[in-house]
C-alpha cells in the first residue's frame, strides 16, 4: 500500500506491506529540505512499483519509480531548466506569529545575495483557508521574479 500524507509541513509517501501490523513501512521524503514528494498517477493496482514526483520551487520535477517491496527509488525522468542554477538561490521555512500567537510556517525564496534587512522589495503570495496547502512546485517564472 502506498500512502500519501503530510508531516511536519511536507508532503511524503509511506510504503506499507499488507502484513505490516505496526504500519511503519518505508517513509519516502523529498531529496530537498523544502520539497514535496507526491504519488504520481498510478493506474495499475497490481503493480510492484509506484511512480513519485519530487519537486521544489527552485528544482524542476524528478519522477522516479519506487519498488514497493524494498523502497528503492530509480529515477526515470528529470525536468530540465537550461541555464538555470538553483544554487544561486536560498529556500527556507520560517514561522511567523499569527495575532493569536499561532506559529504560521512560510517558505522564503531569495537570491543568495539578497539581504534580509528589510531593504529589498518582496512579493508575498499566500492562501490560508479551507485547510488548503500550496505544495512546493517548480515554476520556470519564479527565478525571473527573484532576479528582479
C-alpha positions in Angstrom: 0.0 0.0 0.0 1.3 3.5 -0.8 0.1 6.3 1.5 0.3 9.9 0.5 0.3 12.3 3.5 1.7 15.4 5.1 4.0 15.5 8.2 6.0 18.5 9.6 4.7 20.6 6.8 5.9 18.4 3.9 4.2 16.0 1.6 5.5 12.4 2.0 4.8 8.9 0.8 4.9 5.8 3.0 5.0 2.3 1.6 3.4 -0.3 3.9 3.2 -4.0 3.4 -0.3 -5.6 3.8 1.0 -7.7 6.7 2.8 -4.8 8.5 0.5 -4.6 11.5 2.5 -1.7 13.1 2.1 0.3 9.8 5.6 1.6 10.0 6.7 0.6 6.5 9.2 2.7 4.5 8.9 6.5 4.6 9.9 8.4 1.5 10.8 12.1 1.6 11.8 14.8 -0.9 15.5 14.9 -1.6 15.4 18.7 -0.8 14.8 20.3 2.6 11.8 22.3 1.3 10.4 19.9 -1.2 7.4 17.9 -2.0 7.2 14.2 -2.8 3.9 13.1 -4.2 2.4 10.0 -5.7 2.1 10.3 -9.5 -0.8 8.8 -11.3 -0.6 5.0 -10.8 -3.4 3.1 -12.5 -2.2 -0.5 -12.2 -3.5 -1.8 -8.9 -1.3 -5.0 -9.0 1.9 -3.1 -9.8 5.2 -3.9 -7.9 6.3 -0.2 -8.2 4.7 3.2 -7.9 5.8 6.5 -9.5 6.5 9.5 -7.4 7.3 13.1 -8.3 9.8 15.2 -6.3 10.0 18.9 -6.8 10.5 22.3 -5.2 10.0 25.9 -6.0 13.6 26.0 -7.3 14.1 22.5 -8.7 12.2 21.1 -11.7 10.4 17.8 -11.0 12.1 14.4 -10.9 9.9 11.4 -11.5 11.1 8.1 -10.0 9.7 4.6 -9.7 9.8 3.1 -6.2 9.9 -0.7 -5.6 7.0 -1.5 -3.2 9.0 -4.3 -1.5 12.3 -2.6 -1.0 11.6 1.2 -1.2 14.5 1.5 -3.7 13.9 4.5 -5.9 15.0 4.7 -9.6 15.0 8.0 -11.4 13.1 7.7 -14.7 12.7 11.4 -15.8 14.2 14.7 -14.8 12.6 18.0 -15.8 15.0 20.4 -17.4 15.7 24.1 -16.8 18.6 25.0 -19.2 20.8 27.8 -17.9 19.2 27.9 -14.5 21.4 27.4 -11.4 19.3 26.7 -8.3 22.5 27.1 -6.2 22.2 30.9 -6.7 19.0 30.9 -4.5 18.0 30.1 -1.0 14.8 28.3 0.1 14.0 28.2 3.8 11.0 27.7 6.0 10.4 30.2 8.8 7.4 30.7 11.2 5.7 33.9 11.9 3.2 34.5 14.8 -0.5 35.0 13.9 -2.4 37.5 16.0 -3.5 34.7 18.4 0.1 33.6 18.8 -0.1 30.5 16.5 3.1 29.9 14.6 2.4 30.0 10.9 5.0 28.4 8.6 6.1 30.3 5.4 8.5 29.5 2.7 11.0 32.2 1.8 12.7 32.2 -1.6 15.5 34.7 -2.5 18.8 35.0 -4.2 21.9 34.4 -2.0 22.9 38.0 -2.4 19.6 39.5 -1.1 19.9 40.7 2.4 17.1 40.1 4.9 17.4 43.5 6.4 14.1 45.0 5.1 15.7 47.0 2.2 14.9 44.5 -0.6 11.5 44.5 -2.3 9.3 41.5 -1.6 6.4 39.7 -3.2 4.1 37.9 -0.7 1.9 35.2 -2.0 -0.3 33.2 0.3 -3.6 31.5 0.7 -4.9 30.3 4.0 -8.4 28.9 4.0 -10.2 25.6 4.0 -7.1 23.8 5.1 -5.6 24.3 1.6 -1.9 23.8 1.2 0.3 25.1 -1.6 2.9 22.4 -2.2 6.4 23.5 -3.4 6.0 23.3 -7.1 8.5 24.2 -9.9 7.5 27.2 -11.9 10.0 28.5 -14.6 8.9 32.1 -13.9 10.0 32.1 -10.3 13.7 32.7 -10.9 12.9 35.7 -13.1 10.8 37.2 -10.3 13.5 36.5 -7.8 16.1 38.1 -10.1 14.1 41.3 -10.3 
